[in-house]
Amino acid sequence: MMSTKKIVILAGPGESTDILFHALDAEFGVHRIILETPVSQQQLLKRRTEKLGYAKVAGQILFKLLIAGPLAKTSGKRLQAIKQQANLNDRPLPEDRVMRVPSVNSPECIAQLQALKPDVVVVNGTRIIAKKVLTSVPCKFLNTHAGITPLYRGVHGGYWALANNDAAHCGVSVHLVDAGIDTGGIIAQALISPTPEDNFVTYPLLQLAAGLPLLKQAIRDVLRGEVKLQPAPAGISRLWSHPTLTEYLANRRAGTR
């Protein structure tokens, strides 16, 4: 049933945004998609090096080149099977509903949000959103995070849970967005059960498939004004990054692909 409320997606470009849009549009009708221009690779590497150091970033680059790239090519059948099983639509976004901004934190983005007057904003794959943006419109911002927060914040939460022999926290979270990194109030969480066919590049798609029903219910609750937050799971909150080649190979030997 289509909603009369305005649902706006605030996202970076990519397949997960395409899938997210079509899932929500079929259920509610998405009013507009605001797409930001991604941070350049050069700028991304510079920031990452400042935070993690040259050795760590060099190891991450080697992992991407020697492992993640080839894995993506050999995992095509499995990725397609997940899409078919979960009925995920990855067609491109309809250009007539796309609005482009240089950054989610730009004055242009704030102006677009204020002009659209959304009832809920769904975030996907953007840079960290500044408080000035989150407070620019009087509605909630929701995000689907590929990890169980706050234990696995950052990136590749499913992979790192498995690498830590922590399958009990290998999953996905839907949460409110605040100015931190995956630190907003938890609305819902679900676990995934990877098969022997799955690996580093298929885990995120499994997480997205598991998270979409949670996100849809969270949107319904937000529109009805009935959002209830869950207590955070016990454990240490940690921000995770991309694995280095050495880390991946060590985890691979231990059984995590």
C-alpha positions, -999 to +999 in steps of 0.1 A: +000+000+000+015+033-010+020+059+017+007+095+014+037+105+035+069+118+019+098+092+021+131+107+009+163+086+004+196+103+011+223+082-003+255+076-022+254+060-056+257+022-059+239-011-062+227-012-025+210+022-031+193+009-062+181-022-043+170-001-014+150+023-035+131-003-054+122-022-022+109+009-005+092+023-037+072-008-042+061-007-006+055+030+001+063+051-030+096+070-026+092+107-031+127+116-041+163+103-039+190+128-030+223+115-043+256+128-031+289+128-051+312+103-034+344+114-018+373+109-044+396+079-040+425+103-034+408+122-006+395+089+009+430+074+010+444+106+025+418+106+053+423+069+059+461+072+060+458+101+086+436+079+108+452+044+103+488+050+091+505+041+058+512+005+066+476-003+074+462+015+044+488-002+021+476-036+034+440-026+027+448-016-008+466-049-014+436-068+000+412-049-024+434-056-054+444-092-047+414-105-029+382-084-030+383-077-067+389-113-078+363-125-052+337-102-066+342-117-101+340-153-089+310-147-067+287-135-095+264-166-094+261-165-056+252-128-057+226-134-083+211-163-064+208-141-033+190-114-053+166-139-068+159-156-035+153-123-017+135-107-047+160-078-048+156-054-077+189-038-088+177-018-118+191+018-120+174+046-102+147+066-121+164+098-131+132+118-128+132+113-090+170+118-085+184+151-071+221+154-070+242+173-044+280+176-040+278+162-004+251+153+022+266+181+043+264+208+017+241+238+017+225+224-014+215+192+004+200+211+033+181+233+009+167+203-009+156+186+023+139+217+035+121+222+002+110+185+001+097+185+037+101+147+042+082+127+068+112+103+071+147+103+056+163+069+048+201+071+046+223+047+027+260+047+019+268+083+026+297+100+044+291+109+080+261+132+082+267+165+101+244+175+129+234+207+110+218+184+083+201+161+108+185+191+125+176+209+093+142+191+090+119+180+118+119+143+110+138+111+118+167+098+098+169+060+095+199+039+084+204+002+077+239-008+089+257-039+078+267-050+113+253-054+148+257-021+165+274-009+186+297-039+186+305-038+149+303-002+138+321+011+107+324-013+077+321-051+071+304-059+104+293-093+093+327-103+081+344-091+113+319-109+135+327-142+117+364-135+118+361-131+156+341-164+160+311-142+170+284-156+147+259-146+175+265-110+164+268-115+126+239-095+113+223-062+104+209-032+123+183-005+116+189+025+137+183+062+140+210+084+126+230+107+148+262+127+143+283+097+153+294+066+133+266+040+137+259+052+172+222+061+169+194+044+188+188+008+177+153+001+163+158-035+152+185-061+145+186-095+127+212-122+122+223-137+089+233-174+084+260-175+056+264-207+036+297-223+026+292-205-007+293-171+009+323-148+015+335-113+021+317-099-010+284-117-005+279-110+033+267-074+027+240-085+003+228-111+028+227-083+054+208-060+031+182-087+023+178-094+060+176-057+069+150-045+043+120-060+062+133-044+094+136-011+076+101-012+062+087-019+096+108+009+111+094+033+085+058+023+093+065+028+130+081+063+123+052+074+102+028+063+130+049+079+157+054+045+174+092+040+172+106+019+201+143+016+207+160-016+217+188-019+243+222-023+228+237-058+230+263-064+257+299-060+246+325-035+236+316-009+210+343-009+183+348+009+150+360-016+123+378-008+091+386-028+059+408-058+064+444-058+053+458-085+031+476-101+060+445-099+082+423-115+056+447-143+049+450-151+086+412-151+090+409-172+058+432-199+073+410-199+104+379-205+082+364-170+074+362-163+037 
